[in-house]
Amino acid sequence: MTDLEYDVMDELYFVSSFEQLRETLELEDDELRNVLQTLLRKEWITCYLNHSEEIPHQEADFSDHYQKYYYLATKAGLLAHNGR
């Protein structure tokens, strides 16, 4: 896990919007998108349409809607984050 992945995961113990993450971590859109996409591929995070409606991993159209999604760490992601 990279330092940036660690910092993003640190914010995803609770559901957070792309905008919240971008502001809190002070990252550019492209940089945050790339990290979220990597975490999604590792299945360390999940995407949500809102605070409670999860999008199945295979149905998430990340490249077109990543700025509209909310994010949350998965159990595997939390274990990876805490094991670092």
Buried (B, 14 or more C-beta within 10 A) or exposed (E): BEEBBEBBBEBBEEBBBBEBBBEEBEBEEEEBBEBBBBBBEBEBBBBBEEEEEBBEBEEBEBEEEBEEBBBBBBEEBBEBBEEE
